[in-house]
Amino acid sequence: MPTYFESFDPRQLLADYPLGDAFLAMAQSISGDALRAHQNTQFLACVKRAWEIPFYQRLWGNKGIEEGDIRSLDDIGKLPVFGKTQLMESIALKPPFGDYSGRESHAGPVVFHTTSGTTGTPQPLFFGAKGREVQNLLLARSYLLQGLRREDVVHSVYGHGPINGGHYVREAVLHFTDALFLSAGTGVETRSIRQVELMRDFGVSVIVGFADYIKKLAEVARENGIEPGRDIHIRMISGHLGRESKQAMSDAWGGPELFDWYGVGDTGTIASEAQDQDGLYIHEDAQLVEVLDVDSGLPKADGEAGDLVVSCLYKDDIYPLIRFNTHDVTAIKTGHSALGLKFRRMAGFLGRSDNMVKLRGINIFPQALGPIMDSRADFNGEFLCVVTRDAAQRDEMSVLIESRASLAERPKLVEAYRSLLKARLGVDVQVELKNPGELSALTGIETRQKPIRLIDQRFKS
């Protein structure tokens, strides 16, 4: 059996998925027909591989689809969309790993991680060597597109352990850039105060991770007399920003540039911002993105929000992903790229369709509340939404908010927060103010890559 680096051709991989200036040249010159032909070839290879895997044999066979029915990318709409529910059913059917990976019919090394379990039980993730390195390369491409330099010291707050995120972020920087990489991890792996001390002592210039914890670290630094912009000189932050206020986070860290990128554990990097900061460029040579209506599953027009459904065109070795519904909501941006790139752009993460709360006909995404409250001087960035259902079957939401304000100030501030949220959300919610740090056990801000922002108590007995 070949070893990991013998099981694929690194030079061919870089030719197929270029980096840096080579990527820009390709993405600026490729025609629509050439891109479609490239995607079609990859798609058919993935479909062929999927037919060898029991999960897809069952998923597609139950819809009356037979081998040979899918002849080109034009036929993709015939294939069913699936998501975490179907993957967890696969695990229940064949524990502990399920029957979706294709490990049994793959000759070569396999990388094994799990998801973070943000929306439930952690799910096993499998990667062949080639697919793993394409995933790593796409993230490195994103960082380089955003301006990562070889002289940078990169501080990562992504978690490790069995979770995929921290490991493949490290591999991306190590394998495909010349920057120095510091694996700090979560607040459990490296205490928050120690993290900001390391940033100061090692001259960290770039932070990568999830926005919630990056914001918290700026607070921790100041609380301990370490001033971002004076003692820590951050020039770039790249992470999962979604609806976060870039200006507020930049101000907290002394004025760095902020860049968003998007991906999930199963897919790797799907899209990322570039220097123009006008939407996230989809890596269309490796990822095929559809935006579908949350209820009907029909395609949405560009500019309209819906579920992001992805087919990973590079994953033809192990664990193919064809029409995987992330249940993350986004929209395809209209207009032309200022950089002249031919790849489509998306709006980024707008919320989760399976985490959306409907109050009096208004759709509310809990993750969107943080940026709304960032304008408040007493708000320290931590909050939690709790949804209940009363005896009259009326849904209500309470927003628990950590505040630096004194107890005497809080009655007036409660009303200020209620007015702000009602004005921005279009519906009234209840507000409770908490002391700094009081919600950490519920949100998991120190222990989880993605803090919990919603506790749904409507269906609990």
N, C-alpha and C positions, 0 to 999 in steps of 0.2 A: 504494500500500500504506500502511495506517495506521502511524504510529509506535507505539512501545511503549505509551505511556500513552493513546493514542487507540484502542487495540485492545480496551479493556474499559471498563466504567463503574465508577469507584472508589466512587461513592455506592451503587450497587446491590450491589457486592461487600460493602461494610460492612453493608448491610441484610440480605444473605443470610447473612453470617458475622459476627455482632456481636462487639464487643470490650468489655472492662471491665465496667462495671455493666450495660450492655445485654446482654452475654452471660450474666451471672449471672441477670438477670431472665428471659431466655429459657429457660436450662437448669433453672431452678427451677419454671417454670410449664408447660413443654411436656408434653403428654400422650403416652402411649405410642403411641396411634393416629396422632397428628399427626406424631411423629418417624418412624414407620414409613412414612407416606405421603410425607414429605419425602425419605426415603432411597430409596423406590421410584422416585420421579420422577427423581432424580439417577442411580440405577443404570441405568434404562432408557436414559437419554441416553448413558451411558458404553458400554453394550452396542451401541447404534446406531453410535456412533463406532468401536468396536472392529471391527465388521463391515467397515469401510472400509480396514482395515489388514491386509496380507498375513500378519503373524505370527499374528493371531487367526483369520484365515480358515483357516490351516493347522492351528493348535492345536485349534480347535473342530471343524473339518471332519474331522480325523482321528478324532474321537470320535463321528462321525455326527451332530453337531449342525448344524442348518440355521437360517437366518434365520427368525424367527418362533417358534422353539421356546422362547425365553426371554421369557415374557410379564409376569413380575413378579419381585420379589425372592424370592418363594417358590420360584422355579425355580433359584436360585443354585447349589444342590447338584448340578445337572446339568452345570455347567461344571467343567472340570478345573482343578486347582491347578497352578501352575507356579512356577519359581524361577530362580535365577541360571543353572543349567545350561541351561535352555531359551533364556535370553537370550544366553548365550555361543554357543550353537549357531546362533542367528539371526545373530550377528555373523560367524561362520565361513561361513555360507551366503551372506551379502551384506556383505562387508567394505567399509569399516571400521566402519560405524555400525549394521549389522543392518537388519532390516525391521520392527521392533517400534514405532517411534516415531510413524509417521504424518506425518513432516515433509513428505513429497511432496504430501500432500493437505491441508496446513494453510496457509491464507493469513494470514500475519502474522509478527511477529518471533518468533524462537526463541532461547531461552537454552540454551547448551551447557556442561555440566560433565562430570565423571566421578565415579565412586565412588572411595573411598580405596584399593581393591584389597586390603583386609584379608584376604579369603578367596581371592585369586587376582588375575588380570589386571584392571586398572581397567576399568570398564564405562561406555560413554557414557550420559549422562543428558540428556534434552531436556525443556524446559518452554516452553509458550506463555505469553504475558504474563499472562493471567487466572489460569491454574493456578499460575504462579510466585508471584503476589501472594497467592493464597489460602494457599499454603504458607507464605509469609512471615507472613501475618496469624495463622495458627494458632500459630506459635511466639511471636509477640508476645502473643497471647492467653494463652499459657502463662506467660510471664514476668509479665504483669500479674496473673494469677490468683495467682501466688506472692508478689506484693508489690512488683514493680519500681515505682520512683517517678521522677518527672521530674528530681529533683535527683541521681539516682544517676549515677556514672561507672562504666561497664561495661567490664571488662577481659576480652577474649575470647582464649582460647588455641586456638581452632579453626584448622586449617590452611587455607591459601589455594591458590594455584596453580590447577591444573585441578579440584581437589576441590570438590565442591558445598558442604560444610559451612560453612566460614568465610564464604563469600560470602552464603549465605542467612540466616545468623545476623546478619550486619551489616545486610542489607536489612530484616530483621524489626524490629530495634531502630530503625533509621533511618526506615523508612516508617511505622511504626505505634506508636511510643512517643516520648516527649520526652526520654528519657535520653541522656546523652553516651556515645558508643561509641568504644572504643579497640581497634583491630585489632592485637593483639600477635602472634597466630599461634603457631606451634610454636617449639621451642627453636632450630630452624635459622633461622627467619625473624627472630626476636628472641632473642638469647641469654638464658638463664634469669636470670642475674644482672641483666641490663638490664631484664628484665620486672619483677622485684621492685622495682627502683629506680624504674621508671615508676609502679608502683602507689603507692609512697610519695610520689613527687613530685607526682602528679596527683590525689591524694586518691581513689583507686579505692575504691568501696564494694561492688561486685558483681563476682564472677568467674563466667564461663560457660565450659564446656568439658568435657573428659573427665576423670574422677576421677583417673586415674593421674598425669597431668602436673600437675594442680592440687595433689595431695599433694607431688609432687616440688618444686614451687615454694616451698612452706612450708619444706622442708628447706634449699633454696638460700638463702632469706632468712635463716634462723637461722645458717647457716654463714658468712654475710657480715655478721653483726652487725645485721641488720634484724629486729626482733621483731614478728611478727604480733600484733595487738591493742594494741600500743604505737606502732609506727611505721607500720603499715598497718592501717587500720580497716575490715575487711570485715564487712558486716552480712548478706550473702546470697550463697550459692553455688548456682547452678543448672546441673546437668549430668547426665551419664549415670552414675548412681551404681550401678545394679544392686544387687549384694549388698554393696557397700562399707559399712563402718561409718560412719554419719553422725556418731556421737559422736567417733570418732577423728579424722575430718577437721575437725570443728568445733573440737575441742581444738587441732589443729595450727594453725588460723587465728584463734584467739583468741575463739571462741564464736559465729560467725555461724549463721544458720538455713540448712539445706541442703534443696534440693528436687530431685527426680528428674524427668526427662522422657524420653520414648522416641520414636524415629523412625529411619528409615534413609534413605539417599540417594535411593532411588527414590520414597519415600512422603512425605517431609517429616514433620512432627510428627504422631504418632498419639495420644499420651496424655501427660498431665502431672499431677504432684502439685499440690495447692492448699494453702491455709493449714491445712486439717485434717490433712494429711500421712497420709492413710489410703488408700493406693493411688493409682494414676494414673487420672485421669478421661479416658476415651476421647472424643475430639472427634467424637461420633457424628453430628453434622450434616454432617460432611465425610469421615469414615472409618468403614467397616464392618469390624469385627473378628470373626474366627472363631478359636477355639482347637481344633485338631484333633490327634488322636492321632498321635504321631510315626511309628508303624509302619503303622497301618491307615488313617489319614486320616479316621477317623470323628470326629464332634464329641465334645468332652470336656464333662463336666458342669461347672458353675460350681464353682470351688475346686480343680479338677484341672488339672495342668500339661500343656501340649502345645505344638505349633508354633503360632506366631502367624501367621495368614493374613489379609491385609488387601485390601480393595477400596477404592481412593481414589475416593470418590464425586464429587469436584470436578474430576477430571482427564478432561474430555470434549473438550478442545481438542487436546492432543497427548500422546502416550505414555500411553494409558489403562492402568490397573493393576487388573485384575479377578481376584481370588483369587490374589494373589501370596504365596508362602510365604517369609517372612523367614528361616525356620529358627532364629529366636530363640524360646526357650521362655518361656512365661508362663502365668498362670492368671487367670480372671475372679474378682474378689473377690465374696464374698457379703455380705449385710447392707445396711444403708441408709447413705446419705451423711449425714454430720453437717452438711453445708452445705445439704442439701435439694436437691441437684442430681439431675436425673432421668437423667443419663448414667451408663452402667456404668463401673465401675472395674476396672483390671487390676493385677496384682501387680508389674509392671515386668519388667526383664530378669533372668531366672534362669539363663541359659546358652544355648549354641548346640547344637542337636541334631546338627549336622554337625561339632561340635567336642567332642562328648561322648566320654569314654573309659570303657570298661567293664572294670573290674578285678575278677576273681573274683566276677562277678555284681553289682558295685556300680557305679552310674552316677556318674561324676565330671565336673563341669564345671570346667575349669581356672580360669576367672574367679572361682570361688567360694573359691579358696584364700587370696587376699589378705586378705579380711576375717577369716578364721580366724586368720591370723598377726599381725594388727594389735595384738593384746594383748601381743606380745613387745616389750620395750623396745629390744632390739638390732636389730629388723627395720626396714629403711629403706623398705619398700614395694615393692621390686623383686624379682621372682621369675620363673622360667620352668620349665615342666613339659616333660620329655623322655620320650617313650614309646618303648620298644623291645620286640622280640619275640625270645625266646631260642630255642635249637635245639629245645627241647621244645614250641615254639609257645605259650609262656606269656608273657603281656604283663606288662611291668614299667614302673613310672613312677619317675623321679627328679625331685625338685624342687630346682632350683638357687635359692638364697636369698641375697640380699645382706644382710650383717650388719655392724654397727658393732663387734662384739665383737673382742677381741684374739685372736691365734692360739692363745694358751694356753687361752682360755676355750672354744674352738670344739668340741673333742671332747665335752664335756659338753652343749653347746647342741645339737649334732646329735641326740643322743638325746632331748633335750627337744622339739625340733621333730617328730621321728618319733612320739613319744608323743602330742603334741597333734594331729597330722594323723590318726593312726590312730583316736584317740578321736572325732574329728569326722567323718571320712570313712567309718569302718568297715572300712578296709582298710590294710594296711601299704604304705608307699612309702619309697624311698630319699631321703636328704637330703644335699646338698652345700652348704656355706656359701662364699660368694664375698665379695670386697671391694666396698664401695660403688662403683658405676659400672662394675663389671666385666661386667655383663650388658647394658649399654646398646646395644652393637653388635648383639646378638641380638634384644633386645626392641624396639629402635627407639624407646625412650621419648622421645628428643629430636626425632625426625624424623617419627614417625607419629602420627595422631590416636588410633588404637587400638593400643596396644603388643601385640606378639606374646606370648602366654602359653603356647602349645603348639607344640612341634616333634615331629612324629610320624615316627619313623624305622622303623616296623614294616614298611613295604612298600618300603624302599629296598634295592637290591641291593648 
